[in-house]
C-alpha cells in the first residue's frame, strides 16, 4: 500500500456518488443505504454540479445513514 492511500484500511470498498444515475435525491439515499448494508465502507460525495447548500443538505442526510450503519457493525 502506498503512502497516498495510507488512510484506507485494506479491503475497504469505496463508492463515489453519481445522482445522475438515480431518480432524484431520495433514490440516491436509498441506494447509498443499500450500499452501506452491502459492505461499502467509504462513500465519496461527489456532486460537482450542486450548489453548496444542496451539497450540505445531502451530506447531512448521508451522515445520518453512515451513523446508522456504524451502529449496526
C-alpha positions, 0 to 999 in steps of 0.5 A, a space after each residue: 500500500 502506498 503512502 497516498 492511500 495510507 488512510 484506507 484500511 485494506 479491503 475497504 470498498 469505496 463508492 463515489 456518488 453519481 445522482 445522475 444515475 438515480 431518480 432524484 435525491 431520495 433514490 440516491 439515499 436509498 441506494 447509498 443505504 443499500 450500499 452501506 448494508 452491502 459492505 461499502 465502507 467509504 462513500 465519496 460525495 461527489 456532486 460537482 454540479 450542486 450548489 453548496 447548500 444542496 451539497 450540505 443538505 445531502 451530506 447531512 442526510 448521508 451522515 445520518 445513514 453512515 451513523 446508522 450503519 456504524 451502529 449496526 457493525 
